[in-house]
């Protein structure tokens, strides 16, 4: 096929310059961003085209939509960078969510060995438990069940439900992304919740547990429904966006975040855990930022066809 487009290529970083980067490329008119990456990788001798990062030379922003046609972007020059070894987004999320699934059974299984050895060092700072190696309270048992169900659901959705607009991310970033889940929702929360002197161990109000469990079940069920619905709006391998309706989308931009927060409020009520409260508080800040980005993207792409939302994820609050 004859070339209909010509694009100039420039290394974005001198320190990480692609040595064999061609000065320009001639491409068919139907070429999208992914096609450009494949062509550059072939010319530069790079085996994985996902390593290639493309940037707008004017705004310096990355070209995120890998299916966007180059002719529609109206760019005759691109900045190029080698992003380094890549890992699939699906794999990244599977790794992130595995941390809590590892630490909670670990601390639960070894609690009769860990906490008796630890208690002499912290006895002046924590309430006296009735027994150091006693049985789990109802709140501790429910917390374990909720945390495990939540992250098993996340793993299932990642493997079978979610569709990703980006194919990969730099391998180095997986450590940064996973740290929050592994350290806070995993190590810190598990270490605290299953201690015989934790608030969950001393909880005695079943009505609070029942309310928390109801919120958790409702939030998780609705969150799953939203995730499944969103997956039906995108074609296999596609990056197109459609305007979502129902399931809370008339109230907020991202009802999946709304339902997730409701579910975690339920876990906080059951566990009485400061660590879990910290986890969802920090997580909510990230979700708010992501939701704001989605709202901007909807308004930019669909204009007047999209009903603007006042709130991103919590009606009347955020």
N, C-alpha and C positions, 0 to 999 in steps of 0.2 A: 504494500500500500504506500502510495506517495506521501511524503511528509507535508503536512499543512501548517504545522506550528514550529516555531523556532524559539527556544528559550535560553537566555544566558545564565550560566551557573557560576556562583562565587562562593568560596569557602566562608562560612560565617565566623569561624574561629581560626586564628593563625596557629594557636598552640595545638589544636586538634584538627588540623587541616587534613583533608583527604588528598593524598599525594597524587593519585591518578584521576582526580576529578576532571572531566572534560570541560573545556571552556563554554561549550554550548551543546544543546541537544535539538535534533530535528525529530518531531513526533507527529503521529496522525492526529487529526482534528478531534477524534473521539477519546483522546488520552485523558485519564483522570489522575489524581494525585498518586494513587498506588502505582499506576503505569509509569509515572515519572521516576518513582523510587526504584522500580525494577530496572528501568533503563540505566539509571545512574549506577546502581549496584553492579550491573553487568559490565559497564564501561570501566568502573573503578576497581573491579576485581574483588568486590565484597560479596560474600556468599549469601548473607541474609539481608534482603532489601528493607526489612523492618528497622535495621540500624540507621537508615537514612532519615534524617530530619530535614524537612523543608520549611522555609520561613519567608514571609513577605518582606521584601527589602525595605519597604516604606515604614511599616508598623513594627517590624521585627517579631511579629507574632507567628507562631507555628500554624501550619495548615493542618487542622485537626481532622477535617472531613476527608477521609481517604478516597471517597467515591466522587468528590467534587470534580467536575470537568475543568481542565486547565483553561479552556477558552472562556468559560463562564467567570473564572477568577480574574481574567483580563490582566494577567501578569506576563511580562516578557523577560523578567529576570527573577531568579530565585536564589536565596541564600541556602547553603547546604551544610549540614553538620553530621559527623558520624556520632551517633548517640551511644555507641558501645553495645556490648552483648545485650540481647533482649530476652524477655520472658513473657509468655502469653498472659493477658489480663485474667483469663479464667484461672490459670495456675496461680497467679498472684493472690487472688481472692481466696482460693482454696487453702493456700498457705496461711493467710491472715487469720482466717476463722478457725484454723486448727489449734491455735494456741490455747484458748479457753477449753477446748475439748480434751486437751492433754493435761492441763494443770488441775482442773476441778476433780477428775477421778484420782489424780495423783495424791492430792492433799486429803481427799476423802478416804482413800485406801490406807494412807499412812498416818492418819490423825492420832491414833493411839500410841504412835512412836514419836511423832514430832512435838506435840504440845506438852506432854509430860516432861520431856527434856528441856523445853523452852520455858515452862512456867516459872521455875525458880528465878529466872532473870527478869521477868516482867511482873511478878506478883505484886510489887509496890505500885504498879501503874494500871492494873486491870482489876475488875471485880472478882471476888472469890467465887469460882464455880463450885457447884455441888459435888462434881467429880471431874477429874482431869481427863479420864479416858471413858467417859460415859457414852450413852447412845445419842444419836442425833435427835435434835428437837424436830417438831413438825415443820417449823419455819426453815430449818437447815435442809431438810429433805425436799421441801417444795422448791427452795432456791436452786438446789442441785438439778432437779428435774427441769425447771424453767430455763436455766442457763444452757443445759445440754440440748434441750429441744430447740431453743432459739438458734444455736450455732449449727446444729444438725440441719435445721431448716435452711440456714444460710448456705451451707455446703450443697444441699440439694438444689436450691435455686441457682447457685453458681454453675453447677454441673449441667443442669437440664432446662432452666427457665430463662436466665438472663441472656440478652444479646448485646454485644459490646461494639460500640462505634469505633474504638481503637483496637488494633490487633495485639499490640505488645507495649511493654514499658521497659526501661533500662533495668537490668538485673540488680544493680546497686540500690535502686529505690525500694526493692521489696523489703529490705531490712528496716528502712525508715517507716514504711507503711505498716509493717507487721508489729513493730515495737509496741504501739499503743494497745492493740488487742492482746498481745502476748503478755505484756507487763502489767496492764491495769485490769482488763476484764479477766485475764488469766491468772497470773502469779499473785498479784496483790489481792484481788477479790477472793480467790480461793483460799489464800493463806488466812485472810480475816474471817470469812464467813464460817468456816468449819472449825474454828477454834472453840473450845468449850467455854471460853469467857467472852465470846462475841455477842453483839446484840441479838443475833438470830438464835443463839443457844439459849438466851434468857427470855425470848419472846413467849408470851402466854396468852395473848389476845387473838383468839381464832378468827374473830370477825374481821380483823385487819388482814389476816392471811387470806380469808375468803374473798374480800374485796380486791386484794392484789391479784389473786389467781384469776378472778373474773376479768379484770383489766388486761392481764397478760394474754389470756385466751382470745379475747376480742381483738386486741391489737395485733397479735400474731396472725390470726385468721384474715383480718382485713388487709394487713400488710402483704400477705401472700397473694390475695386476690388482686391487689393493685399491681404487684410485680408480674403476675401472669397476664393481666390485661395489657400492660405496657409491652410485654413480649409479643403480643399479637399485632401490635401497631407497626412492627418493623419486619420487612421481608428477610428471609434467611440470607445472612451475609451483607444485608443492606445497612445504610446509615441514615436513611430518610426519617424525618420526624413528622408525626401527625398530631393533631390537637386531641388530647384525651378528654373524655367526658364521664360523668358519674363517679361513684365510689369516693366522693369527697373532692373531686377536681373542681367543682363549682365553688368550693369554699377556700381552697388553698392551692398553691402551685404544685406542691409535692405531698399529697396525702399519704404516700408510703412512709414519709418521715413522721408525719403526724401519728400514724398508727404505731410506728416503731417506738416513738417516745411514750405513748400510752402503755405499750407492753412493758417497757423498762420501768415506768412509774410503778406498775404492778409488781415487778421484781423488787424494787426498792421497798415497797410496803411490806412484802413478805420477808425480805432479808434484814430490813432495818440497817442496811450496810452503807457506811460512808464511802467505801471503795467503789461500789456499784453506782452510787449517786455521782461520784466524781467522773466515772466512766461515761455515763450518759450526758452529764453536763458538758464535758469537753466534746463528746460526739455531737451534741446538739449544735454547738458552734460551727462544726464542720458541715453538718447537714444544712444549716441556715445559709452558709456561704454557697454550697452547691445548689440549693434551691433558688437563691437569688440569680445565680448564673443561668439556671433553666428558665426562669421568668424572663430574663433579658433575651435569651435565645428565642423563646416563643414569640415575644413581641416583635423582635427584629425580623423573624422569618415569615410570620403570618399577619402582622399588622392588625388591621381592623377586624379580621376574621377571628382573632383571638380575644376572648374576654379577659381583660386585665384583672389580676388578683391583687388585693391590698395586702394579703398575708401569704407568706411563703409556706409555713407548715403548721402554725398554731393560730386558729381564728381568734382575733382580738389581741394577740400577743406578738407573734413574730411572723 
